[in-house]
C-alpha cells in the first residue's frame, strides 16, 4: 500500500507544468526518432504503439557495431548512453541468455530530454545514417 505522503508527491509531480512540458518534449523527440528510423536498413527500433505510455528518457535503438558507432558519435560531439541493460545474470549463471545478451550488445540510447531541439535530433539521425553508409556491414 502506498503512503499518503507518496500519493501527495506523485500528485504534485503529475500536476507540475514543467513535468508535463518535459514529458511532451520527450514524447515528441521519441516520436521523431522513431519515425526517422522505423524503416531504416541500419537501425532497428522497438515497436511502439502509444507514445504517451512509452516515453523513454532516452530513445533505444538496436544497431550493429555499437562500439564503433558510439565512438563515431562521440567524436562528433554527440553523446549517447551505451548501456541500457547489462546482463547481470552472467554473474550468477554462466549459461548465456540470448535475449539479455542481445540487448546488452546491440542496444544504444539516444538522448531525448527537454534540451534536445529538432536541429540536434536531425544531427543524430544524419550522423548515424552517415556512419552506416560509409561503413560496410
N, C-alpha and C positions, 0 to 999 in steps of 0.2 A: 504494500500500500504506500502510495506516495504521500509525503508530508504536506501540510498546508503551506509551509514555507516554500517548498519546491514548486507547488502549484502557483504561488504568487510570483515566483521568479520566472517560471515558464510563461505565465500570462503577460508579465512585463516585457519579456523578450519578443513575444509574438506581436504585441501591440506597438513595439518600438518602430518608429518610421525608418530609422536607419537600418534596422534589421530587414525590414520589408524592401527597402531600396536595394540593399546589398543582395538580398535573395533574388530580386528581379534582374539585377545586373548579371549575377552568376547564371541564372536561368537562361537569359538571352545569350550570354557568351557560350554556354554549353550547347545551346541550340545552333549557334553559328558554327562552332567546331564540328558538331555532328553533321550538319548539312554539307559542310565542305569536305568531310572525309567519308561520308556514308557510301559513296560509290568509288572510292579510291582503290586503285590496284596495289597501293603501297601500305596503306594504313587500314586496320580493321577497327571498327567501333563496337561497343557493347550495345545490343539492341535497346532502344529507349522508346517508350510509347507515351510517357507522361513526364514532361519536364518540370512540372510542379512537384512531383514526387522524387524524381531522380536529379536532384540539384546538388551535384558533387561540388566540393570545394575546389577540386582540380578535375580536369576532364581526362578520363582514362582512354588511352589508345593502345592498340596492340600492334607492335612493329617488329620487323626483322632488324637484327643488328642494333639492338638498343644502345649498347655502349658507344658505338661509333656515331650514331645519331645524336646521342646526348652530348658527346664531345663537339660535334659539328654545331649544335645549337649554342652550347656554352661559348665556343669560340666566336660566335656572332652576338654575344651579349644576351642570349635568350635562355633563361633558366627554366629547368623542368625538375620535377620530382621523379627520381629514378625508381624509388621503391614505394609501391602502393601496398604491396603484400609481400611478406617474406615467409617462406615455407619453414616455419619453426618446427613442424612435425619431424623434420630430418634430425633434430636434436634428440628426439625421443625414439623414433622408429626409423631405422636405416632403409626401410623399404620405400622406394620412390613413389610419390603420388603424382601422377601425370598432370592433373588439373592444377594443383597447387604450384608445382614447378613451372608449368607453362606460364601462369600469371606472374610468377616471380621473375622469369627470364624475358618476357616479351611485353609486359605492360609498362607504359610510360605515362606520366601525368603532366598535362599542360595546365598552366595557370589560368584561372578563370575568375579571380577575385575582382572586387569592385574598381580597382585601379587599372584594369585592363580595358583599354578602349579598342575600337574596331581596327584602328591602324596597327596596333600591336598584334592583335589576333591575326590579321591578314599576313603580317610578317612571319608569324609562327607557321602558318599554313604554307606560305610561299617557300620558306626555308626547308621545311620537311619535304615538300614535293621536289624541290631542287636537289636535296640530298639523294633522294631515290632515283631521280632522273639521271644524275651524274655518276651514280654507282650502279654496277650491275649486280642484281640479286637473283 
